Amino acid sequence: MLEPFDFTISPNPAETQLHLDTDRNYQAAKLYITNMQGAVVYEQTVAQNESEFWIDVAHLPAGYYAVWFIDAQQHIMKDTNNKFAKNNPNTLAKNILGR
């Protein structure tokens, strides 16, 4: 069951750090990041009413990912805009400089 839930993802695309800012009126228990094949690549327990997260994504390969919050009853709390792109740190420089 998908519960309405709002959060923002920045920067998007991300290179080394991902910032999540959530609706403060929720009771999420876990935060997951999955790749586009559905495999969990990151998992974090969420403290009650914790609303801001900085996540190190430097280790993730370049690609597209989705952020999911799960409540204590195992309901998915999904924002309709829960996807982000991960770039390699040198991708922008390579694209601009052609190197």
Secondary structure, DSSP 8 states (H G I E B T S, - for coil): -EEE--EEEESSSBSSEEEEEE-SS--EEEEEEEETTS-EEEEEE--TT--EEEEE-TTS-SEEEEEEEEETT--EEE-TT-EEEE--TTHHHHHHHT-
